[in-house]
Amino acid sequence: MTQTTARPARDFGDRTSYDAFMRVVESRLTTRAFDPRHVVPREHYDMILEAARHAPSGANAQPWHFIVVTDQALKDRITEYFRDEQIVRAKLKMKFPTPDYRGLATAPGFIVVASDFRWVRAFPVLNDGSELDRMYKQNAERILLQSVAAATMSAHLAAAALGYNVWWVTAIGQEKAQQAMKPLLGIPDELSVLDIMCFGVPAKPPYKRWKKDLRDIANWNGFDPAHFMTDAEIDEWVATARHKVMYRDAENVD
């Protein structure tokens, strides 16, 4: 007869693990220029991707692929695309406080995050062309994107735990971006590039950006109407606050 050993009761009052985790979360800081002299060892890329692959996903489909890019010529080509995009935005007068994408080329490496949207078939869908099927497929795409975002965030936290700062590049939803990057990296047409993650030692000291107060986002047993913003209030925030919270130290945000 096999004898099993009972697991010791968990002490839910012990904050040791939580406090250690929060130190990592709070140290996940964005930087947009890296020290190019620092070489990230291959082991660290593997450790970061190991964290990413343990992320939760809908239907446990794990619909992600990661392409590590350390070749400087490839990094320069990808940076060139974003620099061109920066110029396009300026000409369109979008008034979006676009970062200086030249800093991308200084990153020791990129982790390009891709996914295959055919994985929506793993989630609840009817595949009968009905209106209800359309609704389910819309939700299936959200499930896929949430799954990939969970893996990407796990990678960010792993990089932070290793002492690096990061840059989460998300401005690649346009078809033009897909056409620019897929051939460079040999990514099949069926896949979509969703994000690029850069990490490394910052070129200058990073700073903590402003975060909403917990009281402004937490709701108990229903949504607090006081947290709802009207269209006018959101437009006002975009016009007067967005540029401050994107690129200023939290201590310098009015």
Beta strands, then each sheet from edge to edge (+ up, - down):
strand 1: 65-69
strand 2: 109-116
strand 3: 165-169
strand 4: 191-200
sheet 1: 1+ 2- 4+ 3-
end
